[in-house]
Structure formats: structure tokens, C-alpha cells
Amino acid sequence: MRSFANARDRILSLEDIQRVAPSVFAQEPWERMSDNYRFIPTIDVVKGLIDNGFQPVSAKQSRTRIEGKQDFTKHILRFRHADAHHALQEFRQQNTDLAAAPEVPEIVLLNSHDGGSSYQISLGIFRLACLNGLMVSSGMTQDIKVRHSGREDIVSQVIEGSYQIIEDAPKHIAQIEDWKRLTLDTKEQEIMAEAALEVRGTTLDVSPENLLSARRYQDDGVNGRRDLWRTMNTIQENLVRGGVSGRNANGQRRRLRGVNSVDADTKLNRALWQMAEKMAELKQ
């Protein structure tokens, strides 16, 4: 999966996006698509979102071994509204404690030109302290899908859907504030780590303790206890970025690889949000 690793803290140019996700700029569908496939270039949607104040901050594209398919594969972009981005930049200029930064809602746009995906718009949450972005997967907010075989005004449908999604953000920000007040003991954190590792999938034997190892002091627990929000973010960062120590079937020490697939990244992020919701229910 190609990705723009340093995109989360600045606005991407169209040249940045094209460098890591050329399928966004495809001007025709993959040759094996049927005549019923209504082709609307993703770049047209991107430009429409930019014109409406949504700025791209992240771009990724899946790889393929099928010859001739690379420029049509699944891609995922994240957008942050200009108002939210400016507020985040002002915070950075005035504060050094990134852990105190407010969580920022983002629009997550998924699409492909090989029949692998419709246009899908989801809500994402960005956390400045670790430059991480989770995808919200909750009964309170439904993803919006726009099929390629539907109406011609796909661009306007995606833009309208983006505004609908972002309107749900405040209730999820409030949900996160509740999670910050829920403290998990060591065993509860390990349960979440074990469940997340099963979703991630790996042949390595990775201990829950390693997945719960914080990469910065802001995410450290106190006497083995840590709040639900920081627990989820720590697990997500270790699984997505990789580098966590584990052992293979022969007992040799190896490092867990990062997530290199749009589908795997999406699946893991959604699962983590659902795990956090379930843990919160159990803690009430």
C-alpha cells in the first residue's frame, strides 16, 4: 500500500496525492469493468470537496499483482475541514502539550476504479498527540455509500454525504470524552489488545503487554491503569505502524510488520472503535 506518511499534520497538494495514490487521477475505469459501471474520476470528487472547504490530509492506495490494474486500485483519502485545521494549527502554535489537543473530526473517502468499492464516506477522528486517525464505526453514525451504477451527480452526492457525516462528529467527540474518564485495569487492557491482535492477524506470537507499550509518555498508564481512549490509541498505533516485538514459530524474535492494505487498515480501525464501545458498555 502506498501512503503519504507525513501528511497528517499538513495539507496535501494534488501533486502529493498523485505521487502516492495515482488511481485517484484515473481518467477511465479498469478495462474489465462492465458497461453498467458509471465512471466518475476520484479527482473530480477531491476537487469538489476542496472547493467546499474540505482539505486532504492523508492518501493511501492498495497494491496489486495483476498487470495493468495498479492505476485503478482501491484508495482512501482523509479530509479535514479548513476551520478545524486552522484551529488545530493555532493550538500547536500556542501549546507544547500535544496530549491536551482536541480531537479533530475528518471525512474518510474510499473508492476504487476496478469494481472493488463504491464511493464510501465515513467519519474519522484525528488525534494530534500521535498523528493517528481512527475510523468511527458506530450505530450512531452510518457510512454513506454512492454506487457507480447510480445517478450521474456522484460528486454532489459525495459532498452532501460529507456534510451529513461531519454533522455527527460532536456526539462522537463527546463519546471520546466519556472514554477518557473510564479507567481500565491491566487485565481489561490486555483483553482489548488480544482481541485487536486477532483482528489484525499475524503468524507472530505477540504478547498483549507489547501491544500496550506506549510510544510517548502521554499514553503511559499509572500503576498499570490507563483510560479507555489512550488504551485504544496505543493498541492502534502499535498494530498499524508495526515494529512491536514478537516471536515466530521457531521462537526467533521478529518485528510485527505495519499494516500494508487499505482493507486491513479499515477493518482494524473499525474493529477497534467497536471494541472500545463494547468495553465502555461493560464498564458502565
C-alpha positions, 0 to 999 in steps of 0.5 A, a space after each residue: 500500500 502506498 501512503 503519504 506518511 507525513 501528511 497528517 499534520 499538513 495539507 496535501 497538494 494534488 501533486 502529493 496525492 498523485 505521487 502516492 495514490 495515482 488511481 485517484 487521477 484515473 481518467 477511465 475505469 479498469 478495462 474489465 469493468 462492465 458497461 453498467 459501471 458509471 465512471 466518475 474520476 476520484 479527482 473530480 470528487 477531491 476537487 469538489 470537496 476542496 472547493 467546499 472547504 474540505 482539505 486532504 490530509 492523508 492518501 493511501 492506495 492498495 497494491 496489486 499483482 495483476 498487470 495493468 490494474 495498479 492505476 485503478 486500485 482501491 484508495 482512501 483519502 482523509 479530509 479535514 475541514 479548513 476551520 478545524 485545521 486552522 484551529 488545530 494549527 493555532 493550538 500547536 502554535 500556542 501549546 507544547 502539550 500535544 496530549 491536551 489537543 482536541 480531537 479533530 473530526 475528518 471525512 474518510 473517502 474510499 473508492 476504487 476504479 476496478 469494481 472493488 468499492 463504491 464511493 464510501 464516506 465515513 467519519 474519522 477522528 484525528 488525534 494530534 498527540 500521535 498523528 493517528 486517525 481512527 475510523 468511527 464505526 458506530 450505530 450512531 453514525 452510518 457510512 454513506 455509500 454512492 454506487 457507480 451504477 447510480 445517478 450521474 451527480 456522484 460528486 454532489 452526492 459525495 459532498 452532501 454525504 460529507 456534510 451529513 457525516 461531519 454533522 455527527 462528529 460532536 456526539 462522537 467527540 463527546 463519546 471520546 470524552 466519556 472514554 477518557 474518564 473510564 479507567 481500565 485495569 491491566 487485565 481489561 487492557 490486555 483483553 482489548 489488545 488480544 482481541 485487536 491482535 486477532 483482528 489484525 492477524 499475524 503468524 507472530 506470537 505477540 504478547 498483549 503487554 507489547 501491544 500496550 507499550 506506549 510510544 510517548 509518555 502521554 499514553 503511559 498508564 499509572 500503576 498499570 491503569 490507563 483510560 479507555 481512549 489512550 488504551 485504544 490509541 496505543 493498541 492502534 498505533 502499535 498494530 498499524 505502524 508495526 515494529 512491536 516485538 514478537 516471536 515466530 514459530 521457531 521462537 526467533 524474535 521478529 518485528 510485527 510488520 505495519 499494516 500494508 492494505 487499505 482493507 486491513 487498515 479499515 477493518 482494524 480501525 473499525 474493529 477497534 472503535 467497536 471494541 472500545 464501545 463494547 468495553 465502555 458498555 461493560 464498564 458502565 
